[in-house]
Amino acid sequence: MKFLFKNLNVYTQNAFQKADILIVDGTVAAMGQALFVGGDAAVFDFQGATALPGLVDPHVHLREPGFAYKETVRTGTLAAAHGGYTAVCAMPNLKPVPDSLENLKVQLDIIDRDAAVAVAPYGAITRGEQGAELSDMAAMAPFVAGFSDDGRGVQSETLMRRAMETARELGKPIVAHAEDESLFQKGWAVHAGAYARAHGLVGNDPESEWRQVERDLELVRETGCAYHVCHVSTKETVGLVRLAKFEGLDVTCETGPHYLTLTDGELMDDGRFRMNPPIRSAEDRDALIEGLCDGTVDMIATDHAPHSAQEKSGGLAHSLNGIVGLECAFPVLYTKLVRGRITSLERLVELMSAAPARRFGLPGGRIEPGEAANLAIFDLEHEFSIDSSKFLSLGRATPFDGWRVFGKCLLTVADGRIVWRDAHV
């Protein structure tokens, strides 16, 4: 199959250039101006739209196997394609939990059958994500991007040390949901800040995140393990990671669009504003933006975590944690960070594509002749309102519903296949 995409502004080799892209049998065969091929190619004229390397999300909940009423591999990866993503890492809080090769194979078979984009699963750190004994990390290592107990922090320092030692031997990163359960009150709903106090809600103390990061970094010093911090939300965590990088530790971190663009002063009593960790203070947001600009924050992940409408209908106090983000992350961040003159589009591509692809060994991150075609084409001048009712995900809960944003995804190509195409293309 041949595709010729004409009249694009292509991001390649760290710069933008006017070019056409020819894709033949899944590979970028040529790039240049005024390319011509015979009549057997499907030709699309994009009239100056922007071609970016396919976005890569290192933190997505596809919910299958076990919770297909919330999301499936098929719907989740179609949502990813709709948002311009060509590869994602799938979190392990599933049923069965991928804590053995046998359980992991259940997930891998579904991915092989149904995924619209590349999916790299994580293996669990502990059996059943219960924090009592290590999973069969060695058996799973050839098939996973790393190891995580996302949804819960590993509470035992001794067990985390053993996990890091094992992961180092296997050449895989530990991908940590950092949360010390002894440092927050049960039943928390939001950040422990002004909103919680004003509305009589139990707050989540930022210390519950950064204290466990602090512990883990000590273990990284001992073990030499590659370590990645999930969904960083606090200014203290940013500072700890910055110092660890300065020290030369093999440490990376991610944050989410909602932590970069919202504060607890903008919360509404609606389940679409509840997630773990919670949206925090303006000081935390500002520290995350500073970390993004100075290189402390390596990448942006959506933490796409769909639930049913009923599970998100209990307001802040009684909804489950988790929001969806794959289909709106790029336009939100492009609008707020790039058009808002906080960072450049080149830096946003690094954060949303190249950096996660490198860290987790995923396809994508660049558009170059000879490479597999993983790219997304955006109309950066197209302004629209985010409408979650039009999402392909089964989840609808997003704090960005109704936002006016720029950057509509027109078409996504994953491994040489068109996996999303806007109706007007």
C-alpha positions in Angstrom: 0.0 0.0 0.0 1.2 3.5 -0.9 0.2 6.8 0.7 1.4 10.2 -0.5 0.7 13.0 1.9 1.3 16.4 0.2 1.9 19.9 1.4 2.9 19.3 5.0 5.0 21.1 7.5 7.0 18.1 8.7 8.9 17.9 12.0 12.0 15.9 11.2 15.6 15.9 12.6 14.6 18.4 15.2 13.3 21.0 12.8 10.3 21.8 10.6 10.5 21.7 6.8 8.0 21.9 4.0 7.7 18.5 2.5 5.5 15.7 1.1 5.7 12.2 2.7 5.6 9.0 0.7 4.8 5.9 2.6 5.3 2.5 0.9 4.5 -0.8 2.6 4.5 0.8 6.1 7.8 2.7 5.7 8.6 6.3 5.1 10.0 5.8 1.6 10.7 9.5 0.8 10.3 13.0 1.9 10.7 16.1 -0.2 8.9 18.8 -2.1 6.7 18.0 -5.0 7.0 14.2 -4.8 5.2 12.3 -7.5 4.2 8.6 -7.7 2.1 6.6 -10.0 -1.6 6.1 -9.9 -1.5 3.2 -7.4 -1.0 5.6 -4.4 -3.7 7.1 -2.2 -3.0 10.9 -2.3 -3.9 13.3 0.4 -3.3 17.1 0.1 -3.1 18.6 3.6 -2.6 22.2 2.5 0.0 23.2 5.0 -1.0 21.1 8.0 1.7 19.9 10.4 3.1 16.3 10.5 4.5 15.3 13.9 6.0 12.0 15.0 3.3 9.9 16.5 2.6 10.7 20.1 3.7 8.2 22.7 1.9 7.8 26.1 3.8 5.9 28.8 0.8 5.7 31.1 -2.6 4.4 29.9 -5.2 2.2 31.5 -6.8 0.0 28.8 -8.8 -1.9 31.4 -8.8 -5.2 29.5 -8.8 -8.0 30.6 -11.1 -7.7 33.5 -12.9 -4.4 33.2 -14.1 -4.2 29.7 -17.2 -2.2 30.8 -14.8 0.7 31.4 -12.7 0.4 28.3 -11.3 -2.3 26.0 -8.0 -2.6 24.2 -9.9 -1.8 21.0 -11.7 1.3 22.2 -8.7 2.6 24.1 -6.3 2.3 21.2 -8.8 3.8 18.8 -9.1 6.7 21.3 -5.3 6.9 21.2 -5.3 7.1 17.4 -8.0 9.8 17.5 -5.6 11.9 19.7 -2.6 11.4 17.5 -0.9 8.6 19.5 0.8 5.7 17.8 2.1 3.9 20.9 1.1 3.5 24.5 2.2 1.7 27.6 -0.6 -0.2 29.3 -0.9 -0.2 33.1 -1.2 -3.6 35.0 -4.2 -3.1 37.3 -6.2 -5.7 35.4 -7.9 -9.0 36.1 -5.9 -11.2 36.0 -3.1 -8.9 37.1 -0.1 -9.5 34.8 2.2 -10.8 37.5 3.2 -14.0 35.7 3.8 -15.0 32.1 0.5 -17.0 32.1 -1.5 -13.9 33.2 0.4 -11.6 31.0 -0.3 -13.8 28.0 -4.1 -13.1 28.4 -3.4 -9.4 27.9 -0.9 -9.9 25.1 -3.4 -12.1 23.1 -6.0 -9.3 23.3 -3.5 -6.7 22.3 -2.4 -8.8 19.3 -6.0 -9.2 18.2 -7.5 -5.8 18.9 -5.0 -3.0 19.2 -5.1 -0.2 16.7 -1.7 1.2 17.8 1.4 -0.3 19.4 0.8 -1.3 23.0 3.6 -2.2 25.4 2.3 -3.6 28.7 3.8 -3.2 32.1 4.3 -6.2 34.3 3.2 -5.9 37.9 6.0 -5.4 40.5 4.2 -7.6 43.1 1.8 -10.5 43.0 -1.7 -9.2 42.5 -0.3 -5.7 43.1 -0.8 -6.5 46.8 2.7 -5.5 47.9 3.5 -8.7 49.7 5.8 -10.7 47.3 7.4 -10.0 44.0 5.8 -11.0 40.7 7.6 -13.4 38.3 9.5 -10.5 36.8 12.1 -12.6 35.0 9.5 -14.5 33.0 7.7 -11.4 31.9 10.7 -9.2 31.2 11.1 -9.9 27.4 7.5 -8.9 26.8 7.0 -5.7 29.0 8.2 -2.1 29.0 8.9 -2.2 32.7 7.4 -3.0 36.0 4.7 -1.0 37.9 2.1 -1.5 40.6 0.3 1.6 39.4 -2.7 2.4 41.5 -0.7 1.6 44.7 2.7 2.5 45.9 4.9 -0.4 47.1 4.8 0.2 50.8 7.6 -2.1 51.9 11.1 -0.7 51.5 12.6 -4.1 51.6 10.4 -5.4 48.8 11.0 -2.3 46.7 14.8 -2.8 47.1 14.5 -6.4 45.9 12.3 -5.3 43.0 14.9 -2.7 42.0 17.7 -5.2 42.2 15.8 -7.6 40.0 14.7 -5.0 37.5 18.3 -3.8 37.2 19.5 -7.4 36.4 16.7 -7.7 33.8 17.5 -4.3 32.2 14.0 -2.9 32.8 12.8 0.2 34.6 10.8 0.4 37.8 7.8 2.6 37.0 6.6 3.9 40.4 3.2 5.0 41.6 4.7 6.9 44.5 2.2 7.0 47.5 3.0 6.4 51.1 -0.3 5.2 52.5 0.7 6.0 56.1 0.7 9.7 55.1 -2.8 10.3 53.9 -6.3 9.9 55.5 -8.6 7.3 54.2 -11.4 8.7 52.2 -9.5 11.6 50.7 -11.2 13.3 47.8 -9.0 16.2 46.7 -5.6 17.9 47.4 -5.2 19.0 51.1 -5.5 22.7 50.3 -8.0 25.6 50.3 -10.7 23.8 48.4 -10.7 20.8 50.8 -10.9 23.1 53.8 -13.7 25.3 52.3 -15.9 22.3 51.3 -15.2 20.0 54.3 -13.5 17.3 52.2 -10.7 15.1 53.3 -7.5 16.2 51.6 -4.6 14.2 50.2 -1.3 15.5 51.7 1.5 16.1 49.0 3.9 14.5 51.4 2.3 11.1 50.7 3.8 11.4 47.2 7.2 13.0 47.7 8.2 11.0 50.8 7.9 7.8 48.8 9.9 9.3 45.9 12.5 10.3 48.5 12.7 6.7 49.8 12.8 5.3 46.3 15.7 7.6 45.2 17.7 6.3 48.2 17.1 2.8 46.9 18.1 3.8 43.4 21.4 5.0 44.8 21.9 1.6 46.4 20.8 -0.6 43.5 21.6 1.4 40.3 18.1 0.6 39.0 16.5 2.6 36.2 13.6 4.5 37.9 10.6 6.4 36.5 8.2 8.4 38.6 4.5 8.3 37.4 2.2 11.3 37.4 4.3 13.8 39.4 2.1 16.3 41.0 4.0 18.1 43.8 6.7 20.8 43.9 8.8 18.7 46.3 8.9 15.7 43.9 10.1 18.0 41.1 12.9 19.2 43.4 13.9 15.6 44.4 14.0 14.5 40.7 16.0 17.6 39.7 18.6 16.8 42.4 18.7 13.1 41.4 19.4 14.0 37.8 22.1 16.4 38.8 23.6 13.5 40.8 23.6 11.3 37.7 21.0 8.8 38.7 19.1 7.0 36.0 15.8 8.7 36.9 13.0 10.0 34.7 9.5 11.3 35.5 6.2 12.2 33.9 3.4 14.6 34.7 -0.1 15.0 33.2 -1.9 17.7 31.3 -4.2 18.3 34.2 -1.4 19.0 36.6 0.1 21.5 34.2 -3.0 23.4 33.4 -5.3 23.3 36.5 -5.1 24.0 40.2 -7.4 23.1 43.1 -8.8 26.6 42.9 -10.5 25.6 39.7 -12.1 22.4 41.0 -15.8 21.7 40.5 -17.8 19.2 42.5 -17.9 16.7 39.6 -16.3 13.3 39.2 -14.4 14.5 36.2 -12.1 16.5 38.5 -11.2 13.5 40.7 -8.0 11.6 40.1 -5.0 10.2 42.0 -2.9 12.1 42.6 -5.3 15.0 42.8 -5.0 18.4 41.1 -2.9 20.4 43.5 -2.0 24.0 44.3 -0.8 26.8 42.0 2.6 26.5 43.5 2.8 22.8 42.5 1.6 23.6 39.0 4.1 26.3 38.6 6.9 24.0 39.8 5.8 21.4 37.3 5.9 24.0 34.5 9.4 25.1 35.6 10.5 21.4 35.6 9.1 20.9 32.2 11.0 23.9 30.9 14.4 23.1 32.5 14.3 19.4 31.6 13.5 17.9 35.0 10.2 16.7 33.7 11.0 14.3 30.9 7.6 13.5 29.4 3.9 14.1 29.6 1.5 11.2 30.1 -2.3 11.3 30.2 -2.9 8.7 32.8 -6.0 7.9 30.7 -8.1 6.0 33.3 -11.7 5.5 32.1 -14.6 4.5 34.3 -18.3 4.0 33.7 -20.6 7.0 33.9 -22.1 5.6 37.2 -18.7 5.3 38.8 -18.0 9.0 38.0 -21.4 10.3 39.0 -20.7 10.8 42.8 -19.1 14.2 42.7 -15.7 14.7 44.2 -16.4 12.8 47.4 -17.9 9.6 46.0 -16.5 9.1 42.5 -13.7 6.7 41.6 -10.3 8.2 40.8 -9.5 8.6 37.1 -10.1 10.7 34.1 -9.6 10.2 30.3 -7.2 12.2 28.2 -5.9 10.5 25.1 -8.3 12.4 22.8 -7.7 15.9 24.1 -4.1 16.0 25.5 -2.3 17.4 22.5 -4.8 20.3 21.8 -4.9 21.2 25.5 -1.1 21.3 25.8 -0.5 22.9 22.4 -3.0 25.6 23.3 -1.9 26.3 26.9 1.9 25.7 26.6 2.8 26.5 23.0 0.3 29.2 22.0 0.6 30.4 25.6 4.3 30.9 25.0 5.4 28.7 27.9 7.4 26.3 25.7 8.0 25.5 22.1 6.3 23.0 19.8 9.6 21.3 19.4 9.8 20.8 23.2 6.2 19.5 23.3 7.1 16.9 20.6 10.0 15.8 22.8 7.8 15.5 25.9 4.9 13.8 24.1 6.8 11.6 21.6 10.6 11.3 21.4 11.3 11.1 25.2 8.8 8.3 26.1 9.7 6.4 22.9 13.4 6.4 24.0 12.9 5.6 27.6 10.6 2.7 27.1 11.8 1.3 23.8 8.7 2.1 21.9 8.3 2.6 18.1 8.1 6.2 17.0 9.5 9.5 18.1 10.7 10.6 14.6 9.8 10.9 11.0 12.6 9.9 8.7 13.1 8.0 5.4 13.6 4.3 6.1 11.8 4.4 9.4 8.4 2.7 10.1 5.7 5.3 9.5 4.4 6.5 12.9 3.0 10.0 12.6 0.1 12.3 13.2 -1.1 15.2 11.1 -2.6 18.2 12.9 -4.3 21.4 11.8 -2.7 23.7 14.4 -5.0 26.6 13.3 -8.2 24.7 13.8 -10.0 25.9 16.9 -12.7 23.8 18.4 -14.5 22.9 21.7 -13.6 19.6 23.4 -16.7 17.5 23.4 -16.3 14.2 25.4 -19.6 12.9 23.9 -17.6 12.5 20.6 -14.8 10.5 22.2 -14.0 7.0 20.9 -13.1 6.0 24.4 -15.8 4.4 26.6 -14.8 6.9 29.2 -16.2 10.5 29.2 -14.9 12.0 32.4 -12.4 14.8 31.6 -11.9 18.2 33.3 -11.3 19.7 29.8 -14.8 19.2 28.5 -15.9 22.4 26.8 -12.5 24.0 26.6 -11.7 26.0 23.5 -8.5 24.7 22.0 -6.4 24.6 18.9 -4.8 21.6 17.1 -7.2 19.1 15.6 -5.9 15.7 14.7 -6.6 15.1 11.0 -5.0 11.7 10.5 -2.9 9.2 12.4 -0.6 6.5 10.8 0.6 3.7 13.1 3.2 1.3 11.7 2.3 2.4 8.2 -1.5 2.0 8.6 -4.0 4.8 8.7 -5.7 4.2 12.1 -7.6 7.5 12.4 -8.9 9.8 9.7 -11.1 12.8 10.2 -14.3 12.8 8.2 -13.2 15.9 6.3 -9.9 14.5 5.1 
